[in-house]
Amino acid sequence: MKSPRLSLGLGAAGLLTLGLGAQAQLAPPIFLSEEGPTPATAPVPGEAASKAKILRLFKTPAGVHEDRLVVVYADANSPHEVWNSKSGTHKAADIFSIYSDDDGRSWSNPTNLSNTANSYSARTDWDGDGVLEDYWGDSGKPNVFSSGSIVVVSWVDKYAPEASWTFGDVGVSAYQGSSLYPDPLTYPLQREVPYSATYLAISIDGGESWTYGGANPPLQLTYGRRDAAVDVHRGSGNKWVVTWQEDPEGLQPGDADGPGDGSSGAKTTKGTDIWYTWTDDIVTNPMALRANIVPLSNQSTYDLTTDNGIETVGQPGQVENHGASRANLGFVKVGTLFKAIVGYEETKGIPDIEDGKTVQLHVFDYDAPVQVGPDTDRSGSAGTLLSDPLENSRRVRFVQQAPNGTDPALAVFWKQGTGAQGAPSDIMLRVATQVDEAAVAAAPVLNLSTNAETATMADLLLTTSANPYEDARAHRALLRGSTLILGFSYTPNGPVARYTNLENYNFWIRRSLDGGQTWLAPQNLSNITDTTINVLEPRLVGTPNTGFQDNDAFLVAWGTETNVYEGIETSHPLDLFVTRTWDQGATFEPVVAMGETADDENESQIRIDDQNTEINAVFMRTDAATGAVDAVYVRTGTPMFVQAMGTPIPIGEEPLRLTFIAPDDPLEMYVAAASFGTTPGTVLPYGTLPLNIDLALHLSLTEPVYFVGFQGTLDANGRAVGAIDLPDIPVLYGVDLYVAFLTFPVGDPWGISEATKVRFED
């Protein structure tokens, strides 16, 4: 018979740590976007951060970078102004990265990954005054992904030097194109904006140094011959894949028919393609990402032999009347092979007769992309058509996992409706147990959002026209084994919610616990009854695949914004909220605000640990007084915490050693607190205390449990060590012990640590 063991989760630096609370508590925020001048003598405006993203590293080689947090963001980094159709006039931006090895309590100095904001490769009349001026490098939204200690960041940039240039050279590229944008403020002159190029920054040591980016030039994939946008990348081990779209006539500003702010890449001209590249080893062969570039869709014909961007042969749209856009990318191991999954939306090819888009899916061996396929008027690309060709479908997304023949391997979902862009839509879903185009296309189409307030299983088969007024958007999904969660923002009356404030959007989820065969009733998680407030940017965050993860646990977050009369007023962000579940969404903790200040807060990005107990979040905060925008970080719990040291320990063989850490309270008196079989949940002004606390630590056991060093004075570093000697008795098996500690006097800012949970298992 095996020995009973303590069940703990793997934490930072080889320590075993686990905390749990009945309600998430968030420590005071830390402002991250405080980068210094680069170069040191340059006037750097800053205060215009955007699009912060966060990673939590796991499964790193030898655990060297385990649990490291990495954050990337864009921020103004030049005195030079530029203009684009999305942001208007603004200071040119660079991409920055920082990291933390102490659970977000302190952060490295920022590293400038792009270094383009003070270089230019084009001279255009960007301000519409009739004079050509330098258009400085301007880095767009960063996208970041990691595998082990490999961290890769991608973005598109207005600095597009020719292949023969040294990075940082300035001048006018002979290859970089540009777009003209009419503007009432400059009429009859137009603003001219250069095309963007695609870049990568690559680190193989968890973001400490950068092989490409930082002190070295980033890896430039394209040269601005067409306008790049919507870059995505994924990796597993050293294998890496990248997609982006390129419009031969430039990024289109959009028609303002949807909820976004336009210029998202959704509106395209004929000949816009999805491009793809790959490498079998991003550490030893990153340059393969330049050599392997191919158009994945087939909207135009290309000359693949040039050095400065793949040239279009003939006019855009000569081969096809379609435009492909807003691709999503997946990467999954199937048996011994790795498959790339690419889904995107594509305009229909019957000009002036049929508007709208279709959803296309590609699945292929990652190093053998398919470039040819059947063409029709409604779908012109290679790959497989998933949506109803008579309706308007967009915003395709998917979740995937390694197939086992039983659970879902690939779930693809998208917005679909009978109207044009911006019209009401439903969220449609196909689920397959194989990572295969044909298997997904053969699966039934389910309507997950229709009649959300009263929906039954029968509603899943309704068409989008069954309820033409409701509207669902901002769809998200989570897949863990046979559990499939799909979420969406929903209103029962889209036109009323958009053009008045008499209806609003809330965030709903639907759950399937049997792989998508049956679905439970929809659940309204945000429950905002004030119709002047909408849900914004919802998130579904699952536990990472560490081998210790709790697959029944996940986190839900959303932002809020003012609900205004569309076309008359402009909405602005309000606050951000978060809640958690440990029972597959059957119950949730009370909702907690992340910021709750007078400042506008939006665009949250969140990572959790393998037990859903540690929340790490970044978001953008706009100072209400100055208008400055910063990237802000918050985490669960107090700056005080408990670490349980060592590997899982057989009960009765050796003590469980605990370290109390309170870096802000050195030399303070402390006492430990513990409870059996209950969840910590007594909320006090300075923290949450375990229930049924027994300060004498007797714990009402018939056999003794010995506690050593559970009271005293913290050392000069704010640390103390204790131990528990646990008897091998059956009454402990399957029981939870919660341990926390308090400093005296208990006071601001915190006086009670997070609680650590230890479960005894036989």
C-alpha positions in Angstrom: 0.0 0.0 0.0 1.4 3.4 -0.9 2.1 5.9 1.8 -0.4 8.7 2.4 1.0 12.0 1.0 0.5 15.7 1.2 -1.0 17.0 -2.0 0.5 20.3 -3.1 1.0 22.3 -6.2 4.4 23.2 -7.7 5.3 26.8 -7.1 8.2 29.2 -7.8 11.9 28.2 -7.4 11.0 24.5 -6.7 8.9 25.4 -3.6 5.5 23.8 -3.1 2.9 26.5 -2.5 -0.9 26.6 -2.6 -3.3 29.3 -1.4 -7.1 29.3 -1.5 -9.7 31.8 -0.6 -13.5 32.0 -0.6 -13.2 35.3 -2.5 -10.4 36.7 -4.5 -8.5 39.5 -2.8 -6.3 41.7 -4.9 -3.2 43.4 -3.6 -2.4 47.1 -4.4 -1.7 47.7 -8.0 1.8 48.2 -9.4 2.4 50.5 -12.4 4.6 48.7 -14.9 5.0 51.1 -17.9 7.6 53.3 -16.3 10.4 52.7 -18.9 13.3 55.1 -19.0 14.6 57.1 -22.0 16.1 55.2 -24.9 18.6 56.5 -25.7 19.2 58.0 -22.3 19.6 61.5 -23.7 16.3 61.4 -25.7 13.1 63.1 -24.4 10.7 60.2 -24.0 7.0 61.0 -23.6 5.7 57.7 -22.3 2.3 57.9 -20.6 0.6 56.3 -23.6 0.9 52.6 -22.9 -1.4 50.1 -24.7 -2.2 46.5 -25.2 -0.3 45.0 -22.3 -0.1 41.1 -22.3 1.0 38.8 -19.6 2.6 35.3 -19.5 3.3 32.9 -16.7 6.1 30.4 -17.6 5.8 26.8 -16.7 7.5 23.5 -17.7 10.8 25.3 -18.2 14.0 23.3 -18.5 15.2 22.3 -15.1 12.6 24.6 -13.6 15.0 27.6 -14.0 12.3 30.0 -15.1 9.4 28.3 -13.4 6.4 30.6 -12.6 8.2 33.7 -14.0 5.8 36.4 -15.1 6.5 38.2 -18.4 4.6 41.3 -19.5 4.9 43.1 -22.9 3.3 46.3 -23.9 3.5 49.2 -26.3 4.3 52.7 -25.2 5.2 56.1 -26.7 8.9 56.3 -27.0 9.7 59.2 -29.3 9.1 62.9 -29.5 8.0 62.4 -33.1 4.3 62.3 -33.9 2.6 60.0 -36.5 -1.0 59.4 -37.5 -3.0 56.3 -38.4 -6.7 55.7 -39.0 -7.2 53.8 -35.7 -5.3 56.0 -33.1 -5.2 59.4 -34.9 -2.2 61.6 -34.1 0.1 60.1 -31.4 3.7 59.8 -30.4 5.5 56.9 -32.1 5.6 53.7 -30.0 8.0 50.9 -29.2 7.4 47.5 -27.7 8.7 46.8 -24.2 9.1 43.7 -22.0 9.6 43.2 -18.3 9.6 40.1 -16.0 9.2 39.2 -12.3 10.5 36.2 -10.4 8.8 37.0 -7.1 5.1 36.7 -7.9 4.9 40.2 -9.2 6.2 42.0 -6.2 9.2 43.5 -8.1 9.9 43.7 -11.8 13.0 44.0 -14.1 13.8 47.1 -15.9 12.0 47.4 -19.3 13.7 46.1 -22.4 12.9 47.8 -25.7 12.2 45.0 -28.1 11.4 46.9 -31.3 13.6 50.1 -31.2 11.9 51.6 -34.2 10.2 54.7 -32.9 13.2 56.9 -33.7 13.9 55.4 -37.2 12.0 55.8 -40.5 11.8 54.1 -43.9 9.1 56.3 -45.5 8.4 60.0 -46.1 4.7 60.7 -46.5 2.1 63.5 -46.1 0.8 61.8 -43.0 -0.7 65.0 -41.5 -2.4 66.1 -44.7 -0.6 69.5 -45.0 0.7 68.9 -48.5 4.3 68.4 -47.4 6.2 65.0 -47.3 7.6 64.3 -43.8 9.4 61.5 -42.1 7.0 58.8 -40.9 8.7 57.3 -37.9 8.6 53.7 -36.9 5.5 53.0 -34.9 5.0 49.6 -33.2 1.5 48.2 -33.1 -0.1 45.8 -30.6 2.3 43.1 -29.3 1.3 39.5 -29.3 3.2 37.1 -27.0 3.4 33.3 -26.6 5.8 31.0 -24.7 6.8 27.4 -24.6 9.0 26.5 -21.7 11.7 29.2 -21.5 11.2 30.4 -25.1 9.2 33.6 -25.3 8.3 35.1 -28.7 6.7 38.5 -29.3 5.2 39.6 -32.6 3.9 42.9 -33.9 3.5 45.0 -37.1 5.5 48.2 -37.5 5.7 51.2 -39.8 9.5 51.0 -40.0 10.3 48.6 -42.9 13.9 48.9 -43.9 15.1 47.2 -47.1 17.0 43.9 -46.8 20.3 45.6 -47.7 19.9 48.2 -44.9 21.5 48.0 -41.5 18.6 48.0 -38.9 18.2 51.5 -37.7 19.2 53.1 -41.0 16.8 55.9 -42.1 15.7 56.7 -45.6 12.9 55.9 -48.1 12.4 52.2 -49.0 11.8 51.5 -52.7 9.5 48.6 -51.7 7.3 50.0 -48.9 3.8 50.9 -50.1 1.4 53.4 -48.6 -2.4 54.2 -48.3 -4.3 57.4 -48.7 -7.0 58.3 -46.1 -9.5 61.1 -46.7 -10.0 63.3 -43.7 -12.5 66.2 -43.3 -9.8 68.1 -41.3 -7.4 68.1 -44.3 -9.8 68.1 -47.3 -9.1 68.3 -50.2 -5.7 66.8 -49.2 -5.4 63.3 -47.9 -3.3 61.7 -45.2 -0.7 59.2 -46.5 0.3 56.3 -44.2 3.0 53.7 -45.1 2.3 50.0 -45.0 3.4 47.9 -42.0 5.9 45.1 -41.8 5.8 42.0 -39.6 8.4 41.5 -36.8 9.3 39.0 -34.1 11.4 39.3 -30.9 12.8 36.0 -29.6 14.1 35.1 -26.2 15.3 31.6 -25.2 15.9 32.4 -21.5 12.5 33.5 -20.3 12.7 37.1 -21.4 16.0 37.9 -19.7 17.9 38.5 -22.9 16.7 38.5 -26.5 18.3 36.8 -29.5 16.2 39.1 -31.7 15.0 42.3 -30.2 16.4 44.3 -27.3 20.1 44.9 -27.9 19.8 43.0 -31.2 17.6 43.9 -34.1 14.2 42.1 -34.1 13.5 39.5 -36.8 11.9 41.3 -39.8 9.6 39.0 -41.8 8.2 41.4 -44.4 9.2 44.6 -46.0 6.0 46.6 -46.4 5.2 45.6 -50.0 1.7 45.0 -48.8 0.1 46.2 -45.5 0.6 43.7 -42.7 -1.9 43.3 -39.8 -3.4 40.8 -37.3 -0.2 38.8 -36.5 -0.6 35.6 -34.5 2.0 33.0 -33.5 2.2 29.7 -31.6 4.9 27.3 -30.5 5.5 23.9 -28.9 9.0 23.1 -27.8 11.3 24.6 -30.4 8.7 24.4 -33.2 7.0 27.7 -34.1 4.4 28.9 -36.6 3.2 32.5 -37.5 0.3 33.9 -39.5 -0.6 37.5 -40.5 -2.7 39.1 -43.2 -1.5 41.5 -46.0 -3.7 43.9 -47.9 -2.2 44.9 -51.3 -4.1 48.2 -51.1 -3.4 49.0 -47.4 -5.3 48.7 -44.2 -8.9 49.8 -44.6 -10.4 52.2 -42.0 -13.7 50.3 -41.6 -17.3 51.4 -41.8 -18.0 51.9 -38.1 -20.8 49.3 -38.3 -19.6 47.1 -35.4 -18.8 47.7 -31.7 -15.1 48.2 -32.2 -13.2 51.4 -33.1 -12.4 50.3 -36.7 -9.2 49.6 -38.6 -9.1 46.1 -37.1 -8.3 44.4 -40.4 -11.8 43.2 -40.9 -12.4 45.4 -44.0 -10.2 44.3 -46.8 -9.7 44.8 -50.5 -9.6 42.0 -53.1 -6.4 40.1 -53.0 -5.9 40.2 -49.2 -4.3 37.0 -48.1 -3.4 35.1 -44.9 0.3 34.4 -44.9 2.0 31.6 -43.0 5.5 30.6 -42.0 7.2 28.0 -39.7 10.4 26.7 -38.3 11.3 23.3 -36.9 13.7 25.0 -34.4 13.3 28.6 -33.4 16.4 28.4 -31.3 18.9 27.1 -33.9 17.0 28.0 -37.1 15.0 31.1 -36.6 15.8 32.4 -40.1 13.6 29.6 -41.5 10.7 31.9 -40.5 11.8 34.1 -43.4 12.7 31.4 -45.8 9.3 29.5 -45.4 6.9 32.4 -46.0 3.9 31.3 -48.2 0.4 32.7 -48.8 -2.0 30.3 -47.2 -5.1 31.6 -49.0 -5.1 32.1 -52.7 -6.5 35.5 -53.5 -3.6 36.7 -55.8 -0.7 35.2 -57.6 2.8 35.9 -56.2 6.4 35.9 -57.3 8.1 33.9 -54.6 11.7 34.8 -55.7 12.2 38.4 -54.5 14.3 39.3 -51.4 12.3 42.4 -50.3 8.8 41.0 -49.8 7.0 38.5 -52.0 5.8 40.5 -55.1 2.2 40.5 -56.5 2.0 39.4 -60.1 -0.8 41.4 -61.8 -3.4 43.4 -60.1 -4.8 42.6 -56.6 -7.8 40.3 -56.9 -6.8 39.1 -60.4 -7.1 35.5 -59.4 -9.9 35.8 -56.8 -12.5 38.4 -55.9 -12.1 37.6 -52.2 -10.2 39.0 -49.2 -9.1 36.9 -46.3 -8.8 38.5 -42.8 -8.5 38.1 -39.0 -7.0 34.7 -38.8 -6.7 32.7 -35.7 -3.9 30.1 -35.3 -3.7 26.9 -33.3 -0.8 24.4 -32.8 -1.4 20.9 -31.4 0.3 17.5 -31.4 -1.6 14.7 -33.0 0.2 11.4 -32.4 3.8 12.1 -33.3 3.0 14.9 -35.7 2.3 18.6 -35.1 -0.7 20.2 -36.8 -1.3 23.8 -37.6 -4.9 25.0 -37.4 -5.8 28.3 -39.1 -9.3 29.8 -39.3 -10.3 33.1 -40.8 -13.1 35.1 -42.3 -13.3 35.7 -46.0 -15.3 38.1 -48.1 -17.7 36.6 -50.7 -16.7 37.0 -54.3 -19.9 38.3 -55.9 -19.3 42.0 -56.0 -22.3 44.3 -55.5 -24.6 41.4 -55.3 -23.8 39.5 -52.1 -22.3 41.1 -49.0 -20.9 39.4 -45.9 -18.3 36.8 -45.2 -17.7 33.1 -44.8 -15.6 31.2 -42.2 -12.7 29.0 -43.6 -10.7 26.4 -41.7 -7.3 24.9 -42.6 -5.7 22.0 -40.8 -2.3 20.7 -42.1 1.0 19.3 -41.0 2.7 22.5 -39.6 5.6 22.2 -42.1 3.4 21.4 -45.2 0.9 24.2 -45.6 -1.9 23.7 -48.2 -2.0 26.5 -50.7 -4.6 25.3 -53.2 -8.2 24.3 -52.9 -11.6 24.5 -54.3 -12.9 27.9 -55.4 -16.5 29.1 -55.4 -18.1 32.5 -55.6 -18.9 32.4 -51.9 -15.6 30.9 -50.7 -12.5 31.3 -52.7 -9.8 29.8 -50.5 -8.2 26.5 -49.8 -9.4 24.8 -46.7 -13.0 24.0 -45.7 -16.1 26.2 -45.5 -17.7 25.9 -42.1 -20.4 28.6 -42.0 -23.7 29.0 -43.9 -22.7 30.5 -47.2 -26.0 32.5 -47.4 -25.3 34.3 -44.1 -22.7 36.7 -42.8 -20.1 35.0 -40.6 -17.0 36.6 -38.9 -14.7 36.5 -35.9 -13.8 32.8 -36.1 -12.2 31.3 -33.0 -11.4 27.9 -31.7 -10.0 25.8 -28.8 -8.2 22.6 -29.2 -6.4 19.8 -27.3 -4.6 16.6 -28.2 -7.1 14.1 -29.5 -7.9 11.0 -27.5 -10.8 9.7 -29.7 -13.5 10.6 -27.1 -13.2 14.2 -25.9 -13.4 17.2 -28.2 -10.2 17.8 -30.0 -11.3 20.9 -31.9 -14.2 23.3 -31.2 -14.7 26.1 -33.8 -17.1 28.9 -33.1 -17.9 32.2 -34.8 -20.5 35.1 -35.1 -23.2 34.5 -37.7 -26.4 36.3 -38.8 -28.5 37.3 -41.7 -27.6 41.0 -41.7 -24.5 42.9 -42.8 -21.6 43.9 -40.5 -22.9 45.3 -37.2 -26.3 43.5 -37.5 -27.5 41.1 -34.8 -25.8 37.7 -34.7 -25.6 34.5 -32.9 -22.6 32.4 -31.8 -22.4 29.2 -33.8 -20.3 26.1 -32.9 -19.0 22.9 -34.4 -17.2 20.3 -32.3 -15.1 17.3 -33.5 -13.1 14.6 -31.7 -10.4 14.8 -34.4 -8.1 17.7 -35.5 -9.4 17.4 -39.0 -11.2 19.8 -41.5 -13.6 17.2 -42.7 -14.5 16.0 -39.2 -15.3 19.6 -38.1 -17.4 20.3 -41.3 -19.3 17.1 -40.7 -20.3 18.0 -37.1 -23.7 19.6 -36.5 -23.8 23.4 -36.2 -25.1 24.5 -32.8 -26.6 27.9 -31.9 -25.2 28.5 -28.5 -26.5 32.0 -27.9 -30.1 32.2 -29.1 -32.8 32.9 -26.6 -30.1 32.9 -23.9 -32.5 33.9 -21.1 -34.8 30.9 -21.6 -32.8 28.5 -23.8 -33.2 24.7 -23.7 -31.5 22.0 -25.7 -34.0 22.5 -28.5 -32.8 26.0 -29.0 -29.4 24.8 -30.1 -30.8 23.8 -33.5 -32.5 27.1 -34.1 -31.4 29.3 -37.1 -30.0 32.8 -36.5 -33.3 34.2 -37.9 -35.4 32.5 -35.3 -34.8 35.5 -33.0 -33.7 38.4 -35.3 -33.4 41.0 -32.5 -31.0 39.4 -30.0 -27.3 39.9 -30.4 -24.2 38.0 -29.2 -20.6 39.0 -29.5 -17.2 38.8 -27.8 -17.3 35.0 -27.8 -14.8 33.0 -25.8 -14.3 29.3 -25.0 -12.4 26.9 -22.7 -11.8 23.2 -23.3 -10.5 20.8 -20.6 -11.1 17.1 -21.3 -14.8 16.6 -21.8 -15.7 20.0 -20.3 -16.4 22.7 -22.9 -17.3 26.2 -21.8 -18.5 28.8 -24.3 -19.1 32.4 -23.2 -20.4 35.5 -25.0 -21.7 39.0 -24.4 -25.5 39.0 -25.0 -28.4 41.4 -25.2 -32.0 40.4 -25.9 -32.4 43.3 -28.3 -29.3 44.4 -30.2 -30.7 47.5 -32.0 -32.2 48.9 -28.7 -28.9 48.2 -26.9 -26.9 49.9 -29.6 -29.0 53.0 -30.4 -30.4 53.6 -26.9 -29.5 52.7 -23.3 -32.7 50.9 -22.6 -31.1 47.5 -23.1 -27.5 46.4 -22.3 -25.0 43.5 -22.8 -24.2 41.0 -20.1 -21.7 38.1 -20.1 -23.2 34.6 -20.3 -21.7 31.1 -20.5 -23.0 27.8 -21.6 -21.5 24.6 -20.3 -21.2 21.1 -21.7 -19.7 18.4 -19.4 -19.9 15.6 -22.0 -17.8 17.0 -24.8 -20.6 19.1 -26.5 -23.2 16.3 -26.7 -25.5 18.1 -24.2 -25.6 21.6 -22.9 -26.7 23.1 -19.6 -28.9 26.2 -19.4 -27.1 29.5 -20.1 -25.8 31.4 -17.0 -25.7 35.2 -16.7 -22.4 35.8 -14.8 -22.2 39.6 -14.9 -25.9 40.3 -14.1 -25.7 44.1 -14.7 -29.2 45.4 -14.3 -28.2 49.0 -15.0 -28.9 49.3 -18.7 -26.6 52.3 -19.0 -23.6 49.9 -18.5 -22.4 47.2 -20.9 -20.0 44.3 -20.4 -16.7 44.8 -22.3 -13.9 42.4 -23.2 -14.8 39.2 -21.3 -12.2 36.6 -20.4 -12.3 32.8 -19.8 -9.0 31.7 -18.2 -8.3 28.0 -17.5 -5.5 26.4 -15.4 -2.2 25.8 -17.3 -1.3 22.2 -18.3 1.4 21.7 -15.6 0.6 18.1 -14.7 -0.8 19.4 -11.3 -3.7 21.5 -12.7 -7.2 21.4 -11.4 -9.3 21.1 -14.6 -12.5 21.8 -12.8 -11.3 25.3 -12.0 -11.3 28.4 -14.1 -11.6 32.2 -13.9 -14.0 34.6 -15.6 -13.3 38.3 -15.9 -14.9 41.2 -17.8 -14.8 44.9 -18.1 -17.6 47.4 -18.2 -18.2 50.5 -20.3 -20.9 53.2 -20.5 -23.8 52.2 -22.8 -24.5 55.2 -25.0 -26.6 56.1 -28.0 -24.5 54.9 -30.8 -23.6 57.6 -33.4 -24.4 60.3 -30.9 -22.1 59.6 -27.9 -18.8 57.9 -27.4 -18.6 55.1 -24.7 -15.7 54.9 -22.3 -14.4 52.1 -20.1 -15.4 51.9 -16.4 -14.2 49.1 -14.1 -12.9 45.5 -14.4 -14.3 42.5 -12.5 -13.3 38.9 -11.8 -14.8 35.7 -10.3 -13.6 32.1 -10.0 -15.1 28.6 -9.9 -13.7 25.2 -8.7 -16.7 23.0 -9.8 -16.8 23.5 -13.6 -18.9 26.6 -13.3 -21.7 25.2 -11.2 -21.0 27.9 -8.6 -18.8 31.0 -8.5 -17.2 33.2 -5.9 -18.6 36.6 -5.2 -17.5 39.0 -8.0 -14.5 41.3 -7.1 -13.4 44.5 -8.8 -9.8 44.6 -10.0 -9.4 48.3 -9.8 -12.5 50.2 -8.8 -11.1 53.7 -9.1 -12.3 56.9 -10.8 -9.9 56.0 -13.7 -10.9 54.2 -16.8 -9.7 50.6 -16.8 -9.9 48.1 -19.6 -8.2 45.4 -21.7 -7.4 43.0 -18.9 -5.1 40.1 -19.5 -4.9 37.3 -16.9 -2.9 34.2 -16.0 -3.7 31.8 -13.1 -1.7 29.1 -11.5 -2.6 25.4 -11.8 -5.1 25.5 -8.9 -6.8 28.8 -9.8 -5.7 30.3 -6.5 -3.1 32.8 -7.8 -4.4 35.5 -10.2 -1.9 37.6 -12.1 -3.5 40.4 -14.2 -2.4 43.4 -16.2 -4.7 46.0 -17.6 -4.7 49.5 -19.0 -5.5 52.5 -16.7 -6.2 56.0 -17.9 -5.5 58.7 -15.4 -8.8 60.7 -15.0 -6.9 63.9 -14.3 -4.0 63.8 -16.8 -5.2 61.4 -19.5 -1.9 59.4 -19.2 -2.3 55.6 -19.9 -0.3 53.1 -18.0 0.0 49.3 -17.8 -1.1 48.2 -14.3 -0.4 44.8 -12.6 -2.4 43.3 -9.8 -2.2 39.9 -8.1 -4.3 37.9 -5.6 -3.7 38.1 -1.9 -1.4 40.2 0.3 2.3 40.8 0.0 2.5 38.2 2.9 2.2 34.5 2.0 3.1 31.0 3.1 5.4 28.6 1.2 5.4 24.8 1.9 8.9 23.5 1.1 9.9 20.2 -0.4 8.4 17.4 -2.4 5.1 15.8 -1.4 5.8 14.3 2.1 4.5 11.0 3.3 2.4 11.7 6.4 4.1 10.6 9.6 7.6 10.3 8.1 9.0 13.9 8.2 7.6 17.3 9.0 6.1 19.7 6.4 8.3 22.8 6.5 6.6 26.2 6.0 8.2 29.6 5.4 6.3 32.7 6.4 7.2 35.6 4.1 6.2 39.2 4.9 8.8 41.4 3.1 7.1 44.6 4.2 7.0 43.7 7.9 10.5 42.8 9.1 11.0 42.3 12.9 7.2 42.2 13.5 5.7 39.7 15.9 3.7 37.0 14.2 1.5 34.0 15.0 0.3 31.2 12.8 -3.3 30.2 12.4 -4.8 27.0 11.1 -8.0 25.1 10.6 -9.1 21.7 9.4 -11.7 20.9 6.9 -12.9 24.4 6.2 -12.3 26.9 3.5 -10.6 30.2 4.6 -13.3 32.8 4.3 -13.6 35.2 7.4 -13.0 38.5 5.7 -11.3 41.1 8.1 -10.2 44.6 7.1 -6.6 43.4 6.5 -7.1 40.0 4.9 -9.0 36.8 5.0 -8.6 34.5 8.0 -9.2 30.7 8.1 -12.5 29.7 9.6 -12.6 27.8 12.9 -9.2 29.3 13.8 -7.4 27.7 16.7 -4.5 30.0 17.7 -3.2 27.3 20.1 -3.0 25.0 17.1 -4.5 22.1 19.0 -7.0 21.4 16.1 -9.1 19.2 18.4 -7.5 16.0 17.3 -7.4 12.9 19.4 -3.8 12.3 18.3 -1.2 15.1 18.6 -0.2 17.2 15.7 3.1 19.0 16.5 3.7 22.6 15.3 7.2 24.1 15.7 8.0 27.7 15.3 4.5 29.0 14.7 4.9 32.2 16.7 7.8 34.6 17.2 9.4 37.5 15.4 10.1 37.8 11.7 13.7 38.2 10.8 15.3 41.3 9.2 14.2 40.0 5.7 10.6 39.5 6.9 10.8 35.7 7.0 10.2 33.0 9.6 10.2 29.2 9.4 7.9 26.7 11.0 7.1 23.0 10.6 4.2 20.6 11.1 4.7 17.0 12.2 1.7 15.1 10.9 0.7 11.7 12.4 -0.3 8.9 10.0 -3.9 8.6 11.0 -6.8 7.8 8.7 -8.9 10.7 10.1 -6.6 13.0 8.2 -7.0 11.4 4.8 -9.0 13.5 2.4 -9.1 16.4 4.8 -7.8 19.9 4.1 -5.6 21.9 6.5 -5.4 25.7 6.0 -2.4 27.6 7.4 -2.1 31.4 7.5 -0.2 33.9 9.7 -0.8 37.3 11.2 1.6 40.1 12.2 0.9 42.2 15.3 -0.4 44.8 15.4 -2.6 43.9 12.5 -2.8 47.0 10.3 -2.3 48.7 7.0 -1.5 47.8 4.4 -1.9 44.1 5.2 -1.7 42.0 8.4 -3.0 38.6 7.4 -1.2 36.3 4.9 -2.8 34.3 2.1 -3.7 30.8 3.4 -2.0 27.7 2.2 -4.1 24.6 1.7 -2.6 21.1 2.3 -4.7 18.1 1.5 -4.0 14.8 3.1 -4.4 11.8 0.7 -4.0 8.1 1.3 
